């Protein structure tokens, strides 16, 4: 059995890697680490909110749900 803490750890580390990637890309494109970090922080906040909204929409959808 897989514990919930494993899923939580995977979600946190995945989000961390995704944000690091965005910071690196922002830094590379702009040439400024502060701009890259700002983009990374903004991305972290917006993607968290978008993910929540996306989950709520899917929760209300019956697509792919079989009734017994």
Secondary structure, 3 states (H helix, E strand, C coil): CCCHHHHHHHHHHHHHHHHHHHHHHHHHHHCCHHHHHHHHHHHHHHHHHHHHHHHHHHHHCCCCCCCC
